[in-house]
């Protein structure tokens, strides 16, 4: 049976959130504070961990700026010590595409990611144990003009990169011979005034996200979710002239080199909701914000059968008008429950199999959440709080005010010790335990 998978999409929006009074005797015990900059450097620029902190065993990855230079750093979450600093490129214009998704490319203790500098992309292989690295030149397929590679996904011994959402390429880490996945089916409905500009930048479709998985037969496949652009004139409820889109799904079988399905429109009336009647179904979860053909599908959470592209269930946000631009971020799935937060509404817990709402919690503005199996922890850039929520009812157990809390990661010791929690803001990393 295929392991159920979910996708995390972050829409970060700063909001002022009410602070809830903790409902238990839990408290956060601060163990370590680590500076991510020195007095000679400005605030750490372009923070590269938008959601959950990458880590290998007890070594957690961070970025910092010292003597005016940007570094990647390995931090021991047990001792709070910086184990190594590494700078894969000396170019001041460099950026590291480290934004993690649900399947980080950390394989055999090596982290694969891309670096972009002066219109040049590199694939970098970073040893998480000591910070040594290899800059793997000339292995990536040529990029389309003026765009670059986004973050790297890993699945077993295969890594995937996407060229700014315009195409996907994959390679086995043993030979790094990349091949492109064909572009999914798309339509062009732009007005004559807009179409030439779109043709110039080769925007055929915009890939939102993709998830590598194995099908029932064991073949390596890629589930692709993308936008098929339409002009806003098709939709009478939008009259501001913007270009909006229809969302489509495709599944490509890499081993068989063929599409399983291609260009399925989950908003199509013929794509009726189907019941999840078999344990063989591999559900993929995602959320929508504004900008879709049917306003009923905006600001909603979806479950889709990865084998067929069929919609299994959808859950609209309750009491929220889609015109407000509110979207739901799916942060974690624990014990068959999805924990989602919104930038301007209460957090919500859904039954992963049915989509039924189980309870709400004070999770607005949380751009990162992780669980230790007993509780769920959230870092909010909105109200700056680190919070511990009860998995069963969403009540806040304890909270800590961290200015501009940004990213979170949890270490699960094998010796029965308490879980360690790392949270970042722009200038510091903090390590906590939640204790009773």
Secondary structure per residue as TSV (DSSP state, phi and psi in degrees):
chain	resnum	aa	ss	phi	psi
A	1	X	-	360.0	136.6
A	2	X	-	-75.1	136.4
A	3	X	-	-65.3	134.7
A	4	X	-	-68.9	143.6
A	5	X	-	-132.0	157.3
A	6	X	-	-142.8	161.4
A	7	X	-	-118.9	143.4
A	8	X	-	-108.5	128.5
A	9	X	-	-124.6	126.5
A	10	X	-	-105.5	130.1
A	11	X	-	-121.8	102.8
A	12	X	-	-90.5	126.9
A	13	X	-	-142.1	125.8
A	14	X	-	-74.9	130.3
A	15	X	-	-140.2	157.8
A	16	X	-	-93.8	117.6
A	17	X	-	-112.4	144.6
A	18	X	-	-70.4	143.0
A	19	X	-	-92.6	122.0
A	20	X	-	-87.1	142.2
A	21	X	-	-76.4	125.3
A	22	X	-	-56.6	147.6
A	23	X	-	-110.3	13.6
A	24	X	S	-148.5	-176.2
A	25	X	S	-90.2	7.0
A	26	X	-	-62.7	150.4
A	27	X	E	-150.2	154.9
A	28	X	E	-89.4	128.2
A	29	X	E	-104.1	115.1
A	30	X	E	-77.8	126.7
A	31	X	E	-100.4	-41.7
A	32	X	E	-148.4	149.5
A	33	X	E	-125.3	126.7
A	34	X	E	-120.9	125.8
A	35	X	E	-78.5	137.2
A	36	X	S	-101.9	11.6
A	37	X	B	-157.8	161.9
A	38	X	-	-107.2	177.8
A	39	X	T	-69.6	-16.8
A	40	X	T	-84.6	-11.7
A	41	X	S	-110.4	149.3
A	42	X	-	-75.7	177.8
A	43	X	S	-51.9	143.5
A	44	X	-	-54.8	118.8
A	45	X	-	-83.1	152.7
A	46	X	S	48.1	57.4
A	47	X	-	-52.1	130.4
A	48	X	S	-101.8	13.5
A	49	X	-	-125.1	90.6
A	50	X	S	-75.2	-23.7
A	51	X	S	-133.6	-93.7
A	52	X	B	-105.4	137.6
A	53	X	-	-74.8	126.8
A	54	X	-	-66.0	142.5
A	55	X	E	-156.0	155.4
A	56	X	E	-128.7	115.2
A	57	X	T	54.2	-124.2
A	58	X	T	-93.8	5.1
A	59	X	E	-98.4	117.1
A	60	X	E	-106.5	136.2
A	61	X	E	-87.7	137.9
A	62	X	E	-141.0	173.5
A	63	X	E	-128.6	147.6
A	64	X	E	-150.4	171.5
A	65	X	E	-131.8	119.5
A	66	X	E	-134.8	134.6
A	67	X	T	53.1	35.0
A	68	X	T	75.0	7.6
A	69	X	E	-115.1	140.4
A	70	X	E	-84.8	131.7
A	71	X	E	-127.2	152.7
A	72	X	E	-93.4	146.9
A	73	X	E	-136.1	143.1
A	74	X	E	-103.9	121.4
A	75	X	E	-114.1	128.5
A	76	X	E	-77.5	112.7
A	77	X	T	-71.1	-16.4
A	78	X	T	-79.7	-46.1
A	79	X	T	-97.7	-18.0
A	80	X	-	78.0	7.7
A	81	X	-	-87.9	144.8
A	82	X	E	-79.6	113.9
A	83	X	E	-81.1	-34.5
A	84	X	E	-160.3	155.9
A	85	X	E	-124.1	140.0
A	86	X	E	-141.8	141.2
A	87	X	-	-131.6	93.4
A	88	X	S	-62.1	-18.2
A	89	X	-	-143.9	144.6
A	90	X	-	-91.2	-4.6
A	91	X	-	-72.4	130.4
A	92	X	T	-68.3	-18.5
A	93	X	T	-88.3	1.1
A	94	X	-	-67.7	144.2
A	95	X	E	-128.9	148.4
A	96	X	E	-108.9	120.9
A	97	X	E	-84.2	82.0
A	98	X	-	-106.3	2.4
A	99	X	-	-57.0	112.8
A	100	X	-	-79.3	150.2
A	101	X	-	-118.5	-160.9
A	102	X	S	-76.0	-12.2
A	103	X	S	-131.9	85.1
A	104	X	B	-66.7	148.8
A	105	X	-	-86.4	64.8
A	106	X	E	-111.3	107.8
A	107	X	E	-130.4	126.3
A	108	X	T	56.8	32.0
A	109	X	T	83.5	3.5
A	110	X	E	-110.0	137.3
A	111	X	E	-106.4	121.9
A	112	X	E	-99.9	126.6
A	113	X	E	-152.2	171.0
A	114	X	E	-108.5	150.7
A	115	X	E	-122.4	138.4
A	116	X	E	-121.5	124.6
A	117	X	E	-151.9	127.6
A	118	X	T	49.9	50.0
A	119	X	T	60.8	29.4
A	120	X	E	-132.1	128.4
A	121	X	E	-103.9	141.5
A	122	X	E	-129.8	147.0
A	123	X	E	-96.0	127.2
A	124	X	E	-115.2	135.7
A	125	X	E	-110.2	105.9
A	126	X	E	-103.2	126.5
A	127	X	E	-79.1	111.6
A	128	X	T	-68.1	-16.6
A	129	X	T	-78.2	-38.2
A	130	X	T	-133.5	-1.6
A	131	X	-	84.1	-1.5
A	132	X	-	-68.8	156.6
A	133	X	E	-149.7	159.5
A	134	X	E	-119.9	132.7
A	135	X	E	-95.5	108.2
A	136	X	E	-90.3	92.1
A	137	X	T	-79.1	151.9
A	138	X	T	60.5	28.8
A	139	X	-	-106.6	-23.1
A	140	X	S	-79.5	146.0
A	141	X	-	-63.0	154.2
A	142	X	-	-57.3	136.9
A	143	X	-	-85.2	160.0
A	144	X	-	-77.2	146.1
A	145	X	T	-48.6	132.4
A	146	X	T	67.2	16.2
A	147	X	-	-129.2	172.8
A	148	X	-	-143.6	176.7
A	149	X	E	-81.6	137.5
A	150	X	E	-84.4	-167.7
A	151	X	E	-61.6	164.6
A	152	X	E	-105.7	134.8
A	153	X	E	-102.7	150.3
A	154	X	E	-124.1	142.1
A	155	X	E	-146.2	113.0
A	156	X	T	53.8	-118.2
A	157	X	T	-108.9	24.8
A	158	X	E	-115.8	138.8
A	159	X	E	-117.3	150.3
A	160	X	E	-128.4	141.2
A	161	X	E	-131.9	152.2
A	162	X	E	-125.7	139.3
A	163	X	E	-86.1	83.4
A	164	X	T	51.0	33.6
A	165	X	T	80.2	8.2
A	166	X	S	-98.6	-30.7
A	167	X	-	-154.2	161.8
A	168	X	E	-116.3	140.0
A	169	X	E	-129.6	153.8
A	170	X	E	-140.3	155.9
A	171	X	E	-158.0	149.1
A	172	X	E	-76.0	137.8
A	173	X	T	-67.5	-15.8
A	174	X	T	-76.9	-24.1
A	175	X	T	-128.2	-18.8
A	176	X	-	53.9	36.5
A	177	X	-	-93.5	98.9
A	178	X	-	-76.1	142.9
A	179	X	E	-128.3	145.6
A	180	X	E	-88.4	143.1
A	181	X	-	-84.9	136.3
A	182	X	-	-55.6	151.1
A	183	X	-	-68.5	133.1
A	184	X	-	-62.2	164.7
A	185	X	-	-60.2	136.5
A	186	X	-	-146.1	164.2
A	187	X	-	-122.6	156.5
A	188	X	-	-119.0	113.4
A	189	X	B	-120.3	22.3
A	190	X	-	-73.5	153.3
A	191	X	-	-68.0	158.8
A	192	X	H	-55.6	-29.2
A	193	X	H	-73.6	-31.4
A	194	X	H	-90.8	-35.2
A	195	X	H	-55.5	-44.5
A	196	X	H	-58.4	-39.3
A	197	X	H	-65.6	-38.9
A	198	X	H	-69.1	-38.7
A	199	X	H	-63.1	-35.8
A	200	X	H	-63.1	-36.5
A	201	X	T	-98.9	10.7
A	202	X	T	60.7	31.3
A	203	X	-	-83.8	95.0
A	204	X	S	-83.5	-46.8
A	205	X	-	-152.4	165.5
A	206	X	E	-116.4	110.7
A	207	X	E	-79.3	116.1
A	208	X	E	-73.5	-50.9
A	209	X	E	-161.8	166.1
A	210	X	E	-149.0	148.8
A	211	X	E	-133.1	114.5
A	212	X	E	-73.8	142.5
A	213	X	E	-158.2	169.8
A	214	X	E	-105.3	138.6
A	215	X	-	-86.7	-173.9
A	216	X	T	-61.3	-30.6
A	217	X	T	-86.4	-2.8
A	218	X	-	90.0	7.1
A	219	X	-	-76.9	143.4
A	220	X	E	-76.4	126.4
A	221	X	E	-130.9	166.0
A	222	X	E	-132.5	121.5
A	223	X	E	-87.0	127.4
A	224	X	E	-122.1	130.6
A	225	X	E	-117.3	125.4
A	226	X	E	-146.0	165.8
A	227	X	E	-97.9	135.8
A	228	X	E	-110.5	111.4
A	229	X	E	-73.9	141.3
A	230	X	E	-135.6	148.7
A	231	X	E	-73.4	150.2
A	232	X	G	-66.3	-16.0
A	233	X	G	-64.4	-17.4
A	234	X	G	-71.6	-17.3
A	235	X	-	-118.4	110.9
A	236	X	T	-64.9	-21.5
A	237	X	T	-81.5	-1.4
A	238	X	-	-121.7	125.4
A	239	X	-	-135.8	24.0
A	240	X	S	-98.1	5.0
A	241	X	-	84.6	-1.3
A	242	X	-	-74.2	157.2
A	243	X	E	-91.4	122.5
A	244	X	E	-114.4	-171.8
A	245	X	E	-148.7	160.3
A	246	X	E	-105.7	139.5
A	247	X	E	-97.7	132.2
A	248	X	E	-130.5	163.2
A	249	X	E	-129.3	143.7
A	250	X	E	-141.7	153.7
A	251	X	E	-129.9	120.5
A	252	X	E	-110.9	127.5
A	253	X	E	-89.9	108.5
A	254	X	T	-68.7	-43.1
A	255	X	T	-64.6	-35.6
A	256	X	T	-93.8	-7.6
A	257	X	T	54.6	50.7
A	258	X	E	-156.6	159.2
A	259	X	E	-79.8	133.3
A	260	X	E	-80.0	-45.5
A	261	X	E	-149.3	157.6
A	262	X	E	-149.1	121.9
A	263	X	E	78.2	31.9
A	264	X	E	-71.9	127.8
A	265	X	E	-97.7	109.3
A	266	X	T	-71.8	-10.5
A	267	X	T	-91.6	-4.4
A	268	X	S	-66.8	138.9
A	269	X	T	-62.0	-25.0
A	270	X	T	-78.4	-13.5
A	271	X	S	-94.0	75.4
A	272	X	-	-72.5	155.1
A	273	X	-	-60.4	132.8
A	274	X	-	-114.6	147.3
A	275	X	-	-76.2	142.1
A	276	X	-	-84.2	89.9
A	277	X	-	-102.3	-3.2
A	278	X	-	-131.9	143.7
A	279	X	T	-71.5	-13.9
A	280	X	T	-72.8	-17.0
A	281	X	-	-66.5	129.3
A	282	X	-	-100.0	109.7
A	283	X	E	-90.4	138.8
A	284	X	E	-118.5	133.0
A	285	X	E	-112.6	139.7
A	286	X	E	-155.7	172.1
A	287	X	E	-128.0	162.3
A	288	X	-	-123.4	146.2
A	289	X	-	-103.7	-139.1
A	290	X	S	-84.6	166.1
A	291	X	-	103.2	32.3
A	292	X	B	-126.0	160.6
A	293	X	S	-56.1	-44.2
A	294	X	S	-108.9	116.6
A	295	X	G	-61.3	-20.9
A	296	X	G	-63.8	-25.0
A	297	X	G	-94.9	-3.7
A	298	X	T	-76.2	153.2
A	299	X	T	51.6	52.6
A	300	X	E	-135.6	162.0
A	301	X	E	-109.5	139.0
A	302	X	E	-125.3	151.8
A	303	X	E	-124.6	128.5
A	304	X	E	-124.2	139.9
A	305	X	E	-75.0	115.4
A	306	X	T	-63.6	-27.4
A	307	X	T	-70.6	-33.8
A	308	X	T	-118.8	-17.5
A	309	X	-	77.7	7.1
A	310	X	-	-81.0	142.6
A	311	X	E	-75.6	124.8
A	312	X	E	-93.9	-44.5
A	313	X	E	-156.4	159.9
A	314	X	E	-139.3	149.2
A	315	X	E	-131.9	116.9
A	316	X	E	-78.2	150.6
A	317	X	-	-69.6	136.1
A	318	X	T	-94.6	134.8
A	319	X	T	72.6	16.8
A	320	X	-	-126.2	122.8
A	321	X	-	-78.0	132.5
A	322	X	G	-63.6	-21.2
A	323	X	G	-67.7	-13.1
A	324	X	G	-77.8	-11.6
A	325	X	T	82.0	15.7
A	326	X	-	-79.4	132.5
A	327	X	-	-127.9	159.7
A	328	X	E	-104.0	136.4
A	329	X	E	-104.8	124.1
A	330	X	E	-87.6	114.1
A	331	X	E	-101.5	-33.0
A	332	X	E	-159.4	152.4
A	333	X	E	-125.5	118.5
A	334	X	E	-133.2	126.4
A	335	X	T	52.0	42.3
A	336	X	T	76.4	16.0
A	337	X	E	-122.8	137.4
A	338	X	E	-97.5	130.6
A	339	X	E	-109.6	117.7
A	340	X	E	-124.6	148.0
A	341	X	E	-129.5	164.7
A	342	X	E	-130.7	156.2
A	343	X	S	-76.6	-16.6
A	344	X	S	-143.7	24.8
A	345	X	S	-152.4	171.8
A	346	X	-	-66.3	153.8
A	347	X	E	-68.0	161.6
A	348	X	E	-141.6	142.3
A	349	X	E	-113.3	127.4
A	350	X	E	-118.3	148.7
A	351	X	E	-70.9	121.0
A	352	X	T	-65.9	-25.0
A	353	X	T	-84.1	-36.3
A	354	X	T	-112.7	-21.1
A	355	X	-	83.8	1.6
A	356	X	-	-65.5	140.2
A	357	X	E	-76.8	127.9
A	358	X	E	-97.0	-44.1
A	359	X	E	-168.6	167.1
A	360	X	E	-107.3	159.6
A	361	X	E	-148.2	166.5
A	362	X	S	-79.4	69.9
A	363	X	-	-116.0	28.7
A	364	X	T	-78.2	137.7
A	365	X	T	84.0	8.5
A	366	X	E	-88.1	114.9
A	367	X	E	-94.6	-1.1
A	368	X	E	-154.1	134.8
A	369	X	E	-143.0	146.7
A	370	X	E	-146.1	160.2
A	371	X	E	-123.7	149.3
A	372	X	-	-104.2	11.2
A	373	X	S	93.6	-17.7
A	374	X	S	-114.1	-39.6
A	375	X	E	-130.5	169.6
A	376	X	E	-122.7	136.3
A	377	X	E	-115.3	138.5
A	378	X	E	-128.6	141.5
A	379	X	E	-113.7	124.1
A	380	X	E	-115.7	121.1
A	381	X	T	-75.5	-19.1
A	382	X	T	-68.8	-58.4
A	383	X	T	-105.1	2.4
A	384	X	-	75.3	12.4
A	385	X	E	-97.1	145.2
A	386	X	E	-102.0	123.1
A	387	X	E	-126.2	151.0
A	388	X	E	-114.2	119.7
A	389	X	E	-108.6	146.7
A	390	X	E	-72.9	127.6
A	391	X	T	-62.1	-29.1
A	392	X	T	-87.7	-25.3
A	393	X	T	-138.1	-4.9
A	394	X	-	80.0	3.4
A	395	X	-	-70.1	143.2
A	396	X	E	-75.5	121.9
A	397	X	E	-87.4	-41.3
A	398	X	E	-160.6	166.3
A	399	X	E	-153.3	156.3
A	400	X	E	-139.4	131.9
A	401	X	E	-82.8	112.4
A	402	X	-	-123.0	116.7
A	403	X	T	-59.7	123.2
A	404	X	T	56.1	46.9
A	405	X	-	-54.5	131.8
A	406	X	-	-122.6	-47.9
A	407	X	E	-137.4	158.7
A	408	X	E	-144.4	149.2
A	409	X	E	-150.9	149.4
A	410	X	E	-127.0	135.7
A	411	X	E	-107.3	127.6
A	412	X	-	-106.6	99.6
A	413	X	-	-63.8	152.3
A	414	X	S	-91.6	-6.8
A	415	X	S	-100.8	14.8
A	416	X	S	83.7	0.8
A	417	X	-	-71.9	165.7
A	418	X	-	-67.3	147.9
A	419	X	-	-64.6	145.3
A	420	X	E	-103.0	139.7
A	421	X	E	-119.9	124.4
A	422	X	E	-108.8	135.4
A	423	X	E	-134.9	141.8
A	424	X	E	-110.9	147.5
A	425	X	-	-117.7	-159.9
A	426	X	S	-75.3	-20.4
A	427	X	S	-118.7	-18.5
A	428	X	E	-141.0	158.3
A	429	X	E	-118.3	139.8
A	430	X	E	-123.5	143.0
A	431	X	E	-120.4	129.0
A	432	X	E	-129.4	163.1
A	433	X	E	-121.5	146.5
A	434	X	E	-98.1	119.2
A	435	X	E	-125.8	154.5
A	436	X	-	-102.5	360.0
